[in-house]
Amino acid sequence: MSKVEDLHTRWMKADDYRNAHESLAPEYALARAIIQARTRAGLTQAELAERMKTTQSAIARLEGGRARPSTQTLERLAAATGTTLRVTFEPVQTGD
């Protein structure tokens, strides 16, 4: 395990850190989905940006989880990558 992983494991025991980390899970999942759509389409960030009529830095912000894209932006991304945007709501998993 790397030093970063060791720190993360240790910090996850702290309620404040764990809660903050868990609150970012949807942003991380969205960023991963954006990266997957782009790479499956065989596009670079610059190529995707060109198709979406935006900048490479805007794509980098989306992929880095530093942006909260609108559904309109996500629909443009789907069109540019030849995919379909699908949003789902799932029941919360409890420890019961």
Jmol script that loads the backbone (N, CA, C; Angstrom):
load data "model"
ATOM      1  N   MET A   1       0.848  -1.175   0.000  1.00  0.00           N
ATOM      2  CA  MET A   1       0.000   0.000   0.000  1.00  0.00           C
ATOM      3  C   MET A   1       0.897   1.242   0.000  1.00  0.00           C
ATOM      4  N   SER A   2       0.502   2.271  -0.786  1.00  0.00           N
ATOM      5  CA  SER A   2       1.300   3.490  -0.856  1.00  0.00           C
ATOM      6  C   SER A   2       1.066   4.346   0.383  1.00  0.00           C
ATOM      7  N   LYS A   3       1.912   5.335   0.545  1.00  0.00           N
ATOM      8  CA  LYS A   3       1.758   6.241   1.684  1.00  0.00           C
ATOM      9  C   LYS A   3       0.428   6.977   1.617  1.00  0.00           C
ATOM     10  N   VAL A   4       0.009   7.339   0.414  1.00  0.00           N
ATOM     11  CA  VAL A   4      -1.274   8.026   0.247  1.00  0.00           C
ATOM     12  C   VAL A   4      -2.425   7.110   0.660  1.00  0.00           C
ATOM     13  N   GLU A   5      -2.363   5.861   0.224  1.00  0.00           N
ATOM     14  CA  GLU A   5      -3.404   4.905   0.608  1.00  0.00           C
ATOM     15  C   GLU A   5      -3.415   4.670   2.110  1.00  0.00           C
ATOM     16  N   ASP A   6      -2.219   4.606   2.715  1.00  0.00           N
ATOM     17  CA  ASP A   6      -2.131   4.446   4.169  1.00  0.00           C
ATOM     18  C   ASP A   6      -2.796   5.620   4.879  1.00  0.00           C
ATOM     19  N   LEU A   7      -2.503   6.835   4.417  1.00  0.00           N
ATOM     20  CA  LEU A   7      -3.107   8.026   5.014  1.00  0.00           C
ATOM     21  C   LEU A   7      -4.620   7.994   4.850  1.00  0.00           C
ATOM     22  N   HIS A   8      -5.066   7.678   3.653  1.00  0.00           N
ATOM     23  CA  HIS A   8      -6.502   7.641   3.386  1.00  0.00           C
ATOM     24  C   HIS A   8      -7.181   6.633   4.315  1.00  0.00           C
ATOM     25  N   THR A   9      -6.611   5.453   4.461  1.00  0.00           N
ATOM     26  CA  THR A   9      -7.173   4.417   5.326  1.00  0.00           C
ATOM     27  C   THR A   9      -7.258   4.916   6.769  1.00  0.00           C
ATOM     28  N   ARG A  10      -6.191   5.560   7.208  1.00  0.00           N
ATOM     29  CA  ARG A  10      -6.168   6.071   8.581  1.00  0.00           C
ATOM     30  C   ARG A  10      -7.183   7.203   8.752  1.00  0.00           C
ATOM     31  N   TRP A  11      -7.228   8.121   7.794  1.00  0.00           N
ATOM     32  CA  TRP A  11      -8.131   9.269   7.886  1.00  0.00           C
ATOM     33  C   TRP A  11      -9.599   8.861   7.779  1.00  0.00           C
ATOM     34  N   MET A  12      -9.898   7.769   7.049  1.00  0.00           N
ATOM     35  CA  MET A  12     -11.285   7.329   6.904  1.00  0.00           C
ATOM     36  C   MET A  12     -11.899   6.931   8.245  1.00  0.00           C
ATOM     37  N   LYS A  13     -11.057   6.722   9.247  1.00  0.00           N
ATOM     38  CA  LYS A  13     -11.561   6.396  10.580  1.00  0.00           C
ATOM     39  C   LYS A  13     -12.110   7.632  11.289  1.00  0.00           C
ATOM     40  N   ALA A  14     -11.747   8.818  10.798  1.00  0.00           N
ATOM     41  CA  ALA A  14     -12.228  10.071  11.384  1.00  0.00           C
ATOM     42  C   ALA A  14     -13.553  10.451  10.721  1.00  0.00           C
ATOM     43  N   ASP A  15     -14.570  10.707  11.530  1.00  0.00           N
ATOM     44  CA  ASP A  15     -15.901  11.010  11.010  1.00  0.00           C
ATOM     45  C   ASP A  15     -15.897  12.185  10.029  1.00  0.00           C
ATOM     46  N   ASP A  16     -15.212  13.267  10.368  1.00  0.00           N
ATOM     47  CA  ASP A  16     -15.209  14.454   9.500  1.00  0.00           C
ATOM     48  C   ASP A  16     -14.634  14.133   8.129  1.00  0.00           C
ATOM     49  N   TYR A  17     -13.519  13.452   8.093  1.00  0.00           N
ATOM     50  CA  TYR A  17     -12.876  13.095   6.823  1.00  0.00           C
ATOM     51  C   TYR A  17     -13.760  12.141   6.031  1.00  0.00           C
ATOM     52  N   ARG A  18     -14.268  11.108   6.690  1.00  0.00           N
ATOM     53  CA  ARG A  18     -15.095  10.114   6.014  1.00  0.00           C
ATOM     54  C   ARG A  18     -16.351  10.766   5.429  1.00  0.00           C
ATOM     55  N   ASN A  19     -16.995  11.640   6.184  1.00  0.00           N
ATOM     56  CA  ASN A  19     -18.197  12.317   5.701  1.00  0.00           C
ATOM     57  C   ASN A  19     -17.883  13.212   4.498  1.00  0.00           C
ATOM     58  N   ALA A  20     -16.775  13.930   4.566  1.00  0.00           N
ATOM     59  CA  ALA A  20     -16.382  14.787   3.444  1.00  0.00           C
ATOM     60  C   ALA A  20     -16.077  13.946   2.212  1.00  0.00           C
ATOM     61  N   HIS A  21     -15.371  12.864   2.410  1.00  0.00           N
ATOM     62  CA  HIS A  21     -15.020  11.973   1.296  1.00  0.00           C
ATOM     63  C   HIS A  21     -16.272  11.375   0.664  1.00  0.00           C
ATOM     64  N   GLU A  22     -17.179  10.895   1.496  1.00  0.00           N
ATOM     65  CA  GLU A  22     -18.404  10.282   0.995  1.00  0.00           C
ATOM     66  C   GLU A  22     -19.303  11.294   0.300  1.00  0.00           C
ATOM     67  N   SER A  23     -19.280  12.540   0.741  1.00  0.00           N
ATOM     68  CA  SER A  23     -20.124  13.564   0.108  1.00  0.00           C
ATOM     69  C   SER A  23     -19.657  13.886  -1.309  1.00  0.00           C
ATOM     70  N   LEU A  24     -18.395  13.577  -1.618  1.00  0.00           N
ATOM     71  CA  LEU A  24     -17.853  13.841  -2.954  1.00  0.00           C
ATOM     72  C   LEU A  24     -18.019  12.655  -3.909  1.00  0.00           C
ATOM     73  N   ALA A  25     -18.532  11.546  -3.427  1.00  0.00           N
ATOM     74  CA  ALA A  25     -18.660  10.343  -4.255  1.00  0.00           C
ATOM     75  C   ALA A  25     -19.429  10.582  -5.554  1.00  0.00           C
ATOM     76  N   PRO A  26     -20.545  11.331  -5.544  1.00  0.00           N
ATOM     77  CA  PRO A  26     -21.243  11.561  -6.817  1.00  0.00           C
ATOM     78  C   PRO A  26     -20.397  12.338  -7.831  1.00  0.00           C
ATOM     79  N   GLU A  27     -19.625  13.308  -7.372  1.00  0.00           N
ATOM     80  CA  GLU A  27     -18.761  14.064  -8.280  1.00  0.00           C
ATOM     81  C   GLU A  27     -17.676  13.178  -8.882  1.00  0.00           C
ATOM     82  N   TYR A  28     -17.101  12.306  -8.054  1.00  0.00           N
ATOM     83  CA  TYR A  28     -16.082  11.384  -8.551  1.00  0.00           C
ATOM     84  C   TYR A  28     -16.679  10.422  -9.578  1.00  0.00           C
ATOM     85  N   ALA A  29     -17.878   9.922  -9.300  1.00  0.00           N
ATOM     86  CA  ALA A  29     -18.535   8.991 -10.227  1.00  0.00           C
ATOM     87  C   ALA A  29     -18.831   9.670 -11.556  1.00  0.00           C
ATOM     88  N   LEU A  30     -19.288  10.912 -11.516  1.00  0.00           N
ATOM     89  CA  LEU A  30     -19.563  11.645 -12.745  1.00  0.00           C
ATOM     90  C   LEU A  30     -18.281  11.888 -13.529  1.00  0.00           C
ATOM     91  N   ALA A  31     -17.224  12.284 -12.838  1.00  0.00           N
ATOM     92  CA  ALA A  31     -15.941  12.521 -13.513  1.00  0.00           C
ATOM     93  C   ALA A  31     -15.445  11.238 -14.186  1.00  0.00           C
ATOM     94  N   ARG A  32     -15.555  10.098 -13.497  1.00  0.00           N
ATOM     95  CA  ARG A  32     -15.148   8.815 -14.083  1.00  0.00           C
ATOM     96  C   ARG A  32     -15.978   8.489 -15.321  1.00  0.00           C
ATOM     97  N   ALA A  33     -17.287   8.739 -15.251  1.00  0.00           N
ATOM     98  CA  ALA A  33     -18.168   8.454 -16.382  1.00  0.00           C
ATOM     99  C   ALA A  33     -17.811   9.334 -17.587  1.00  0.00           C
ATOM    100  N   ILE A  34     -17.467  10.579 -17.342  1.00  0.00           N
ATOM    101  CA  ILE A  34     -17.075  11.485 -18.427  1.00  0.00           C
ATOM    102  C   ILE A  34     -15.786  10.994 -19.080  1.00  0.00           C
ATOM    103  N   ILE A  35     -14.819  10.626 -18.267  1.00  0.00           N
ATOM    104  CA  ILE A  35     -13.547  10.114 -18.798  1.00  0.00           C
ATOM    105  C   ILE A  35     -13.786   8.847 -19.604  1.00  0.00           C
ATOM    106  N   GLN A  36     -14.612   7.945 -19.083  1.00  0.00           N
ATOM    107  CA  GLN A  36     -14.902   6.700 -19.800  1.00  0.00           C
ATOM    108  C   GLN A  36     -15.577   6.964 -21.138  1.00  0.00           C
ATOM    109  N   ALA A  37     -16.534   7.886 -21.172  1.00  0.00           N
ATOM    110  CA  ALA A  37     -17.226   8.195 -22.435  1.00  0.00           C
ATOM    111  C   ALA A  37     -16.231   8.726 -23.462  1.00  0.00           C
ATOM    112  N   ARG A  38     -15.342   9.608 -23.022  1.00  0.00           N
ATOM    113  CA  ARG A  38     -14.356  10.189 -23.944  1.00  0.00           C
ATOM    114  C   ARG A  38     -13.384   9.136 -24.447  1.00  0.00           C
ATOM    115  N   THR A  39     -12.849   8.326 -23.540  1.00  0.00           N
ATOM    116  CA  THR A  39     -11.838   7.344 -23.956  1.00  0.00           C
ATOM    117  C   THR A  39     -12.450   6.229 -24.802  1.00  0.00           C
ATOM    118  N   ARG A  40     -13.677   5.825 -24.499  1.00  0.00           N
ATOM    119  CA  ARG A  40     -14.346   4.808 -25.327  1.00  0.00           C
ATOM    120  C   ARG A  40     -14.596   5.331 -26.743  1.00  0.00           C
ATOM    121  N   ALA A  41     -14.806   6.647 -26.854  1.00  0.00           N
ATOM    122  CA  ALA A  41     -15.004   7.252 -28.176  1.00  0.00           C
ATOM    123  C   ALA A  41     -13.672   7.463 -28.894  1.00  0.00           C
ATOM    124  N   GLY A  42     -12.572   7.188 -28.188  1.00  0.00           N
ATOM    125  CA  GLY A  42     -11.250   7.335 -28.791  1.00  0.00           C
ATOM    126  C   GLY A  42     -10.844   8.782 -29.013  1.00  0.00           C
ATOM    127  N   LEU A  43     -11.312   9.669 -28.136  1.00  0.00           N
ATOM    128  CA  LEU A  43     -11.052  11.095 -28.289  1.00  0.00           C
ATOM    129  C   LEU A  43     -10.079  11.606 -27.238  1.00  0.00           C
ATOM    130  N   THR A  44      -9.295  12.593 -27.623  1.00  0.00           N
ATOM    131  CA  THR A  44      -8.488  13.331 -26.663  1.00  0.00           C
ATOM    132  C   THR A  44      -9.393  14.406 -26.041  1.00  0.00           C
ATOM    133  N   GLN A  45      -8.917  15.023 -24.985  1.00  0.00           N
ATOM    134  CA  GLN A  45      -9.679  16.132 -24.407  1.00  0.00           C
ATOM    135  C   GLN A  45      -9.870  17.240 -25.442  1.00  0.00           C
ATOM    136  N   ALA A  46      -8.839  17.526 -26.218  1.00  0.00           N
ATOM    137  CA  ALA A  46      -8.928  18.586 -27.231  1.00  0.00           C
ATOM    138  C   ALA A  46      -9.949  18.237 -28.309  1.00  0.00           C
ATOM    139  N   GLU A  47      -9.972  16.985 -28.730  1.00  0.00           N
ATOM    140  CA  GLU A  47     -10.932  16.565 -29.753  1.00  0.00           C
ATOM    141  C   GLU A  47     -12.367  16.637 -29.229  1.00  0.00           C
ATOM    142  N   LEU A  48     -12.568  16.202 -27.992  1.00  0.00           N
ATOM    143  CA  LEU A  48     -13.894  16.289 -27.392  1.00  0.00           C
ATOM    144  C   LEU A  48     -14.313  17.752 -27.270  1.00  0.00           C
ATOM    145  N   ALA A  49     -13.397  18.586 -26.838  1.00  0.00           N
ATOM    146  CA  ALA A  49     -13.693  20.014 -26.709  1.00  0.00           C
ATOM    147  C   ALA A  49     -14.122  20.606 -28.043  1.00  0.00           C
ATOM    148  N   GLU A  50     -13.433  20.245 -29.096  1.00  0.00           N
ATOM    149  CA  GLU A  50     -13.767  20.761 -30.426  1.00  0.00           C
ATOM    150  C   GLU A  50     -15.182  20.329 -30.820  1.00  0.00           C
ATOM    151  N   ARG A  51     -15.509  19.074 -30.589  1.00  0.00           N
ATOM    152  CA  ARG A  51     -16.851  18.572 -30.914  1.00  0.00           C
ATOM    153  C   ARG A  51     -17.931  19.259 -30.094  1.00  0.00           C
ATOM    154  N   MET A  52     -17.586  19.626 -28.852  1.00  0.00           N
ATOM    155  CA  MET A  52     -18.557  20.258 -27.967  1.00  0.00           C
ATOM    156  C   MET A  52     -18.556  21.775 -28.086  1.00  0.00           C
ATOM    157  N   LYS A  53     -17.669  22.317 -28.910  1.00  0.00           N
ATOM    158  CA  LYS A  53     -17.540  23.778 -29.071  1.00  0.00           C
ATOM    159  C   LYS A  53     -17.193  24.444 -27.741  1.00  0.00           C
ATOM    160  N   THR A  54     -16.184  23.864 -27.097  1.00  0.00           N
ATOM    161  CA  THR A  54     -15.691  24.414 -25.838  1.00  0.00           C
ATOM    162  C   THR A  54     -14.174  24.307 -25.850  1.00  0.00           C
ATOM    163  N   THR A  55     -13.554  24.453 -24.701  1.00  0.00           N
ATOM    164  CA  THR A  55     -12.095  24.415 -24.614  1.00  0.00           C
ATOM    165  C   THR A  55     -11.615  23.128 -23.952  1.00  0.00           C
ATOM    166  N   GLN A  56     -10.367  22.792 -24.220  1.00  0.00           N
ATOM    167  CA  GLN A  56      -9.767  21.616 -23.588  1.00  0.00           C
ATOM    168  C   GLN A  56      -9.745  21.797 -22.077  1.00  0.00           C
ATOM    169  N   SER A  57      -9.511  23.020 -21.603  1.00  0.00           N
ATOM    170  CA  SER A  57      -9.463  23.238 -20.154  1.00  0.00           C
ATOM    171  C   SER A  57     -10.833  23.019 -19.515  1.00  0.00           C
ATOM    172  N   ALA A  58     -11.906  23.297 -20.246  1.00  0.00           N
ATOM    173  CA  ALA A  58     -13.255  23.018 -19.715  1.00  0.00           C
ATOM    174  C   ALA A  58     -13.461  21.512 -19.577  1.00  0.00           C
ATOM    175  N   ILE A  59     -12.964  20.754 -20.544  1.00  0.00           N
ATOM    176  CA  ILE A  59     -13.064  19.288 -20.461  1.00  0.00           C
ATOM    177  C   ILE A  59     -12.234  18.781 -19.279  1.00  0.00           C
ATOM    178  N   ALA A  60     -11.056  19.339 -19.101  1.00  0.00           N
ATOM    179  CA  ALA A  60     -10.202  18.940 -17.970  1.00  0.00           C
ATOM    180  C   ALA A  60     -10.906  19.213 -16.647  1.00  0.00           C
ATOM    181  N   ARG A  61     -11.611  20.337 -16.543  1.00  0.00           N
ATOM    182  CA  ARG A  61     -12.347  20.644 -15.310  1.00  0.00           C
ATOM    183  C   ARG A  61     -13.473  19.630 -15.083  1.00  0.00           C
ATOM    184  N   LEU A  62     -14.171  19.256 -16.159  1.00  0.00           N
ATOM    185  CA  LEU A  62     -15.220  18.239 -16.037  1.00  0.00           C
ATOM    186  C   LEU A  62     -14.641  16.910 -15.563  1.00  0.00           C
ATOM    187  N   GLU A  63     -13.538  16.515 -16.170  1.00  0.00           N
ATOM    188  CA  GLU A  63     -12.923  15.227 -15.828  1.00  0.00           C
ATOM    189  C   GLU A  63     -12.257  15.245 -14.463  1.00  0.00           C
ATOM    190  N   GLY A  64     -11.886  16.412 -13.995  1.00  0.00           N
ATOM    191  CA  GLY A  64     -11.246  16.513 -12.690  1.00  0.00           C
ATOM    192  C   GLY A  64     -12.239  16.686 -11.554  1.00  0.00           C
ATOM    193  N   GLY A  65     -13.532  16.723 -11.894  1.00  0.00           N
ATOM    194  CA  GLY A  65     -14.545  16.889 -10.861  1.00  0.00           C
ATOM    195  C   GLY A  65     -14.620  18.295 -10.315  1.00  0.00           C
ATOM    196  N   ARG A  66     -14.022  19.261 -11.036  1.00  0.00           N
ATOM    197  CA  ARG A  66     -14.006  20.637 -10.558  1.00  0.00           C
ATOM    198  C   ARG A  66     -15.123  21.481 -11.177  1.00  0.00           C
ATOM    199  N   ALA A  67     -16.068  20.831 -11.825  1.00  0.00           N
ATOM    200  CA  ALA A  67     -17.182  21.543 -12.433  1.00  0.00           C
ATOM    201  C   ALA A  67     -18.458  20.778 -12.148  1.00  0.00           C
ATOM    202  N   ARG A  68     -19.545  21.478 -12.105  1.00  0.00           N
ATOM    203  CA  ARG A  68     -20.856  20.850 -11.941  1.00  0.00           C
ATOM    204  C   ARG A  68     -21.628  21.103 -13.222  1.00  0.00           C
ATOM    205  N   PRO A  69     -21.514  20.177 -14.163  1.00  0.00           N
ATOM    206  CA  PRO A  69     -22.115  20.411 -15.473  1.00  0.00           C
ATOM    207  C   PRO A  69     -23.643  20.364 -15.441  1.00  0.00           C
ATOM    208  N   SER A  70     -24.240  21.172 -16.289  1.00  0.00           N
ATOM    209  CA  SER A  70     -25.688  21.141 -16.452  1.00  0.00           C
ATOM    210  C   SER A  70     -26.077  19.915 -17.268  1.00  0.00           C
ATOM    211  N   THR A  71     -27.353  19.584 -17.271  1.00  0.00           N
ATOM    212  CA  THR A  71     -27.809  18.482 -18.109  1.00  0.00           C
ATOM    213  C   THR A  71     -27.592  18.821 -19.576  1.00  0.00           C
ATOM    214  N   GLN A  72     -27.677  20.090 -19.932  1.00  0.00           N
ATOM    215  CA  GLN A  72     -27.419  20.500 -21.311  1.00  0.00           C
ATOM    216  C   GLN A  72     -25.971  20.175 -21.701  1.00  0.00           C
ATOM    217  N   THR A  73     -25.027  20.462 -20.821  1.00  0.00           N
ATOM    218  CA  THR A  73     -23.622  20.141 -21.082  1.00  0.00           C
ATOM    219  C   THR A  73     -23.431  18.635 -21.200  1.00  0.00           C
ATOM    220  N   LEU A  74     -24.056  17.875 -20.316  1.00  0.00           N
ATOM    221  CA  LEU A  74     -23.932  16.418 -20.366  1.00  0.00           C
ATOM    222  C   LEU A  74     -24.563  15.852 -21.640  1.00  0.00           C
ATOM    223  N   GLU A  75     -25.646  16.458 -22.100  1.00  0.00           N
ATOM    224  CA  GLU A  75     -26.263  16.016 -23.361  1.00  0.00           C
ATOM    225  C   GLU A  75     -25.337  16.306 -24.545  1.00  0.00           C
ATOM    226  N   ARG A  76     -24.667  17.456 -24.527  1.00  0.00           N
ATOM    227  CA  ARG A  76     -23.696  17.775 -25.579  1.00  0.00           C
ATOM    228  C   ARG A  76     -22.537  16.793 -25.546  1.00  0.00           C
ATOM    229  N   LEU A  77     -22.090  16.436 -24.345  1.00  0.00           N
ATOM    230  CA  LEU A  77     -21.006  15.466 -24.205  1.00  0.00           C
ATOM    231  C   LEU A  77     -21.440  14.110 -24.754  1.00  0.00           C
ATOM    232  N   ALA A  78     -22.650  13.700 -24.434  1.00  0.00           N
ATOM    233  CA  ALA A  78     -23.162  12.422 -24.934  1.00  0.00           C
ATOM    234  C   ALA A  78     -23.205  12.432 -26.458  1.00  0.00           C
ATOM    235  N   ALA A  79     -23.705  13.499 -27.047  1.00  0.00           N
ATOM    236  CA  ALA A  79     -23.768  13.587 -28.506  1.00  0.00           C
ATOM    237  C   ALA A  79     -22.366  13.548 -29.113  1.00  0.00           C
ATOM    238  N   ALA A  80     -21.432  14.226 -28.475  1.00  0.00           N
ATOM    239  CA  ALA A  80     -20.058  14.302 -28.994  1.00  0.00           C
ATOM    240  C   ALA A  80     -19.323  12.974 -28.884  1.00  0.00           C
ATOM    241  N   THR A  81     -19.747  12.125 -27.954  1.00  0.00           N
ATOM    242  CA  THR A  81     -19.066  10.837 -27.759  1.00  0.00           C
ATOM    243  C   THR A  81     -19.870   9.658 -28.301  1.00  0.00           C
ATOM    244  N   GLY A  82     -21.007   9.942 -28.911  1.00  0.00           N
ATOM    245  CA  GLY A  82     -21.823   8.871 -29.463  1.00  0.00           C
ATOM    246  C   GLY A  82     -22.456   7.999 -28.398  1.00  0.00           C
ATOM    247  N   THR A  83     -22.806   8.622 -27.288  1.00  0.00           N
ATOM    248  CA  THR A  83     -23.420   7.885 -26.185  1.00  0.00           C
ATOM    249  C   THR A  83     -24.781   8.501 -25.864  1.00  0.00           C
ATOM    250  N   THR A  84     -25.482   7.873 -24.946  1.00  0.00           N
ATOM    251  CA  THR A  84     -26.773   8.367 -24.479  1.00  0.00           C
ATOM    252  C   THR A  84     -26.642   8.736 -23.016  1.00  0.00           C
ATOM    253  N   LEU A  85     -27.145   9.908 -22.654  1.00  0.00           N
ATOM    254  CA  LEU A  85     -27.147  10.327 -21.253  1.00  0.00           C
ATOM    255  C   LEU A  85     -28.297   9.623 -20.544  1.00  0.00           C
ATOM    256  N   ARG A  86     -27.969   9.001 -19.418  1.00  0.00           N
ATOM    257  CA  ARG A  86     -28.978   8.330 -18.606  1.00  0.00           C
ATOM    258  C   ARG A  86     -28.718   8.699 -17.155  1.00  0.00           C
ATOM    259  N   VAL A  87     -29.738   9.173 -16.474  1.00  0.00           N
ATOM    260  CA  VAL A  87     -29.643   9.532 -15.068  1.00  0.00           C
ATOM    261  C   VAL A  87     -30.539   8.588 -14.289  1.00  0.00           C
ATOM    262  N   THR A  88     -30.028   8.037 -13.206  1.00  0.00           N
ATOM    263  CA  THR A  88     -30.833   7.135 -12.384  1.00  0.00           C
ATOM    264  C   THR A  88     -30.768   7.566 -10.924  1.00  0.00           C
ATOM    265  N   PHE A  89     -31.826   7.265 -10.227  1.00  0.00           N
ATOM    266  CA  PHE A  89     -31.861   7.447  -8.785  1.00  0.00           C
ATOM    267  C   PHE A  89     -32.055   6.064  -8.182  1.00  0.00           C
ATOM    268  N   GLU A  90     -31.196   5.728  -7.251  1.00  0.00           N
ATOM    269  CA  GLU A  90     -31.242   4.400  -6.650  1.00  0.00           C
ATOM    270  C   GLU A  90     -31.440   4.524  -5.148  1.00  0.00           C
ATOM    271  N   PRO A  91     -32.076   3.539  -4.541  1.00  0.00           N
ATOM    272  CA  PRO A  91     -32.273   3.576  -3.093  1.00  0.00           C
ATOM    273  C   PRO A  91     -30.928   3.621  -2.359  1.00  0.00           C
ATOM    274  N   VAL A  92     -30.912   4.304  -1.263  1.00  0.00           N
ATOM    275  CA  VAL A  92     -29.715   4.380  -0.438  1.00  0.00           C
ATOM    276  C   VAL A  92     -29.502   3.037   0.240  1.00  0.00           C
ATOM    277  N   GLN A  93     -28.268   2.548   0.173  1.00  0.00           N
ATOM    278  CA  GLN A  93     -27.915   1.300   0.842  1.00  0.00           C
ATOM    279  C   GLN A  93     -27.662   1.597   2.316  1.00  0.00           C
ATOM    280  N   THR A  94     -28.324   0.876   3.183  1.00  0.00           N
ATOM    281  CA  THR A  94     -28.097   1.053   4.619  1.00  0.00           C
ATOM    282  C   THR A  94     -27.412  -0.184   5.179  1.00  0.00           C
ATOM    283  N   GLY A  95     -26.840  -0.041   6.321  1.00  0.00           N
ATOM    284  CA  GLY A  95     -26.117  -1.141   6.944  1.00  0.00           C
ATOM    285  C   GLY A  95     -27.007  -2.116   7.675  1.00  0.00           C
ATOM    286  N   ASP A  96     -28.312  -1.986   7.531  1.00  0.00           N
ATOM    287  CA  ASP A  96     -29.246  -2.869   8.254  1.00  0.00           C
ATOM    288  C   ASP A  96     -29.219  -4.270   7.736  1.00  0.00           C
TER     289      ASP A  96
END
end "model"
wireframe off; spacefill off
backbone 0.3
color backbone group
